[in-house]
Amino acid sequence: MRGLVVKNTGSRYTVHTDGGLSVECSIKGSFRLKGIRSTNPVVIGDRVQIEVNGEDAAFITAIEERRNYMIRRASNLSKQSHILAANLDLAVLVVTVNYPATTTVFIDRFLATAEAYRIPVQLVFNKTDRYDDDELEYLDGLIRLYGTVGYPCLKMCALSGAGADDLRRLLTGKITLLSGHSGVGKSTIINTLFPEANLRTADISEYHRKGIHTTTFSEMIPLPGGGYLIDTPGIKGFGTLEMEGAEVAHYFPEIFKSSAGCRFHNCTHRNEPSCAVRKAVEEHYISESRYKSYLNILEDKDGNKYREAY
């Protein structure tokens, strides 16, 4: 039987078969994805093949080829990867400028990974009701920055419902990953958009201004108008993987565009003479924060940089 993985609790998977059944499955034997050292070889959004034996036990025996996936470095500092979801039409990154703060480095790492796997991204800036004047000014600056680069941005207050209708329209008919730090309001957003989901929420820690995990497993939520929304646990850091140094500039659209003017075709935009990218940064055509994020990813070889700060 063939089906779609709609829930992953770590050791068990719920598969909706093409015949309309909902089957609880395990992985058969030492099942691994060819060529990917992943902490989770089967992920939400995978199309899989399953076998059911005479004892009503079901096993996933194969994964069909993925058209894309969202990947990050596993949090145990190993060379392994953690795949958030597969076969996506859209990724929504929920950002908060405070309560908790989302850094531009984190945003840029997420965006670069999405670019690498050709996944469109919608940025949602949540908790607009909580910010003071300086924070609102900073939020508007982020929207100008990422909007200029080409990423659509949406202001939202999940508690009041402001922005909910616009986001709901964007999600209809698509398979969408909802991601961001713990505490940015992902579960509240889902409850506001689709009250029947009734997800558990929790306040952030006011002392640390960091989120508290309320989603402990990944799950696909079917949408009333068609499509699915993938709810995943909050993530602290976003370590990039599968990016060679020469490729990183390709995943920053404004850097890649400016690089056509560099003297050397293999310019890394760090110390080379006649670098059009560095000139564009100096003249404020490229954001300094985006350029720093680019350099930060280039320095990712040690695998340690992203965990604490980003």
C-alpha positions in Angstrom: 0.0 0.0 0.0 1.0 3.6 -0.7 0.3 6.5 1.6 1.3 9.9 3.1 3.1 10.3 6.5 0.9 12.7 8.5 2.3 12.2 12.0 5.6 11.4 13.6 6.0 10.8 17.3 9.6 9.7 17.1 9.2 5.9 16.9 5.7 5.6 15.4 4.3 7.1 12.2 0.7 7.6 11.1 0.2 7.0 7.4 -2.9 8.0 5.5 -3.2 5.4 2.7 -4.4 6.2 -0.8 -7.3 4.0 0.0 -8.5 6.2 2.8 -7.1 4.2 5.8 -5.2 5.6 8.8 -2.4 3.1 9.7 0.0 3.3 12.6 3.4 2.1 11.3 7.0 1.4 12.5 10.1 1.4 10.4 11.1 -2.0 9.1 14.5 -3.2 10.3 17.5 -0.8 10.0 15.7 1.3 7.4 17.8 4.3 6.3 17.6 6.9 3.5 20.2 6.4 0.8 22.9 9.1 1.0 21.4 11.0 4.0 22.6 10.5 7.6 19.4 11.6 9.2 18.2 11.4 12.8 14.7 10.9 11.3 14.8 8.8 8.2 11.0 9.1 7.7 9.5 12.5 7.9 6.2 14.3 7.7 5.1 14.7 4.1 6.9 11.6 2.9 5.1 9.4 0.4 5.8 5.9 1.5 5.0 2.2 0.8 3.8 0.1 3.7 3.3 -3.6 4.5 0.7 -5.0 7.0 1.4 -8.5 8.3 -1.1 -11.0 9.7 -0.8 -9.7 13.3 -2.0 -6.2 12.3 1.5 -4.8 12.6 2.4 -2.3 9.8 5.8 -1.3 8.6 7.1 1.4 6.3 9.3 -0.4 3.7 10.2 2.3 1.2 10.1 6.1 0.7 9.3 7.5 -2.6 11.6 10.2 -4.1 11.2 13.6 -2.4 10.7 16.7 -4.6 12.1 18.8 -1.8 12.7 18.9 1.9 13.6 21.3 4.7 16.8 20.2 6.5 19.0 21.5 9.3 22.0 20.2 11.3 21.0 17.9 14.1 21.3 19.6 17.5 23.7 17.0 18.9 26.6 18.6 17.0 27.1 15.5 14.9 27.4 15.5 11.1 23.8 14.2 11.0 20.9 16.0 9.7 17.4 16.6 10.9 14.7 16.9 8.2 11.7 19.0 9.3 9.3 18.0 6.5 9.3 16.9 2.9 7.3 17.6 -0.3 6.4 21.2 0.6 4.6 23.9 -1.4 5.4 26.6 1.1 7.3 27.2 4.4 6.0 29.8 6.8 8.6 31.1 9.3 7.1 32.8 12.3 9.3 35.6 13.6 9.0 37.7 16.8 11.3 40.7 17.4 10.9 40.0 21.2 9.1 37.5 23.5 11.3 35.7 22.3 13.7 37.5 19.9 14.4 35.9 16.5 17.8 36.9 15.1 18.4 37.9 11.5 21.0 35.2 11.3 18.4 32.6 12.2 16.0 34.0 9.6 18.7 34.1 6.9 19.8 30.5 7.6 16.2 29.4 7.2 15.7 31.4 4.0 19.0 30.2 2.5 18.1 26.5 3.2 14.6 27.1 1.6 16.3 28.7 -1.4 18.6 25.7 -1.7 15.7 23.3 -2.0 13.4 25.6 -3.9 10.8 26.0 -1.2 8.9 29.4 -1.3 8.9 31.2 2.1 6.3 33.4 3.7 7.6 35.5 6.7 5.0 36.1 9.4 5.8 38.7 12.1 3.7 37.7 15.1 2.9 39.4 18.4 2.5 42.9 17.0 0.4 43.8 20.1 3.3 43.3 22.5 5.9 45.6 21.0 6.9 49.1 22.1 7.6 51.9 19.6 11.3 51.0 19.1 10.4 47.3 18.6 7.7 48.3 16.1 10.2 50.4 14.2 12.6 47.5 14.1 9.8 45.2 12.9 9.0 47.6 10.0 12.7 47.7 9.2 12.8 43.9 8.9 9.8 43.9 6.7 11.4 46.6 4.4 14.6 44.5 4.3 13.1 41.1 3.5 10.4 42.6 1.2 13.1 44.3 -0.8 15.0 41.0 -1.2 11.8 39.4 -2.5 10.3 37.6 0.5 6.6 38.3 1.2 6.0 39.5 4.8 2.8 39.6 6.9 2.2 41.3 10.2 0.0 39.3 12.6 -1.4 39.2 16.1 -2.5 35.7 16.6 -4.4 36.5 19.9 -6.6 39.2 18.2 -6.8 37.5 14.9 -5.2 40.5 13.0 -3.7 39.1 9.8 -5.4 35.7 10.2 -7.6 36.0 7.1 -4.6 36.9 4.9 -2.6 33.9 6.1 -5.5 31.5 5.8 -5.8 32.4 2.2 -2.1 31.8 1.6 -2.3 28.3 3.1 -5.4 27.0 1.3 -4.7 24.1 -1.1 -1.0 23.9 -0.1 1.2 21.6 2.0 2.9 24.1 4.3 5.5 23.9 7.0 5.0 26.2 10.0 8.3 26.8 11.7 10.1 29.1 14.2 11.5 29.3 17.7 9.5 27.9 20.6 7.3 30.7 22.0 6.7 32.6 18.8 3.1 31.6 18.8 2.8 28.8 16.2 0.2 26.8 18.1 -1.8 30.0 18.8 -1.7 30.9 15.1 -3.0 27.4 14.2 -5.8 27.7 16.8 -6.7 31.2 15.5 -6.8 30.0 11.9 -8.4 26.6 12.6 -10.1 26.5 16.0 -11.0 22.9 15.5 -7.3 22.0 15.8 -7.4 22.9 19.6 -3.6 22.8 20.1 -2.1 23.2 23.5 -0.3 26.5 24.1 1.8 27.9 26.9 3.2 31.3 27.9 6.9 32.0 27.3 9.3 32.2 30.2 9.2 35.9 31.2 12.6 35.5 33.0 14.5 34.2 30.0 12.0 35.5 27.3 12.4 32.1 25.7 9.7 29.8 24.5 8.4 26.7 26.2 7.9 23.7 24.0 4.2 22.9 23.6 4.4 20.8 20.4 6.4 17.6 21.0 5.9 15.8 17.7 5.3 16.7 14.1 1.8 16.5 12.6 0.0 17.4 9.4 -3.3 19.2 10.1 -5.8 18.9 7.2 -7.2 22.3 6.2 -10.9 22.9 5.6 -10.3 24.4 2.2 -7.8 21.7 1.1 -4.1 21.3 1.9 -2.2 20.6 5.0 -0.4 22.6 7.7 2.6 20.9 9.2 3.1 21.8 12.9 6.5 21.0 14.2 8.3 21.5 17.6 10.0 24.8 18.0 13.7 25.0 17.0 16.5 26.8 18.8 19.2 26.9 16.1 19.4 26.4 12.4 22.7 24.8 11.4 23.0 24.6 7.6 24.0 21.4 5.8 24.7 20.2 2.3 26.0 23.7 1.2 29.4 24.0 -0.4 31.2 27.3 0.1 30.9 28.3 -3.6 27.1 27.6 -3.5 26.2 29.8 -0.5 26.0 33.0 -2.4 23.4 31.4 -4.8 21.0 31.2 -1.8 21.1 34.9 -1.1 19.4 36.4 -4.1 20.7 39.9 -3.8 24.3 38.7 -3.2 24.1 36.3 -6.2 22.8 39.2 -8.4 25.6 41.5 -7.4 28.3 38.8 -7.8 28.0 39.1 -11.5 30.1 42.3 -11.2 33.0 40.7 -9.3 36.4 40.5 -11.0 36.8 36.8 -10.2 34.2 34.2 -11.1 35.0 32.2 -8.0 35.0 35.3 -5.7 34.0 34.4 -2.1 33.1 38.1 -1.4 35.5 38.2 1.6 38.9 39.5 0.8 39.2 39.4 -3.0 39.9 42.7 -4.9 37.2 44.3 -7.0 34.4 42.5 -5.2 31.1 43.9 -6.4 29.3 42.3 -3.4 31.4 44.1 -0.8 31.0 47.3 -2.7 27.2 46.8 -2.7 27.3 46.3 1.1 29.4 49.5 1.5 26.9 51.4 -0.6 24.0 49.9 1.3 22.5 48.1 -1.7 23.0 44.8 0.3 22.1 44.8 4.0 25.0 44.4 6.3 23.0 41.9 8.4 22.4 39.7 5.3 26.1 39.9 4.4 27.1 38.9 7.9 24.7 35.9 7.7 26.3 34.9 4.4 29.8 35.0 6.0 28.4 33.1 9.1 27.2 30.2 6.9 30.6 30.1 5.2 32.2 29.6 8.6 29.8 26.7 9.4 32.4 24.0 8.8 33.0 23.4 12.5 29.3 22.8 13.1 29.3 24.7 16.4 28.4 28.3 15.6 24.6 28.1 15.3 23.6 26.5 18.5 23.7 29.1 21.1 23.3 32.4 19.4 21.3 31.6 16.2 
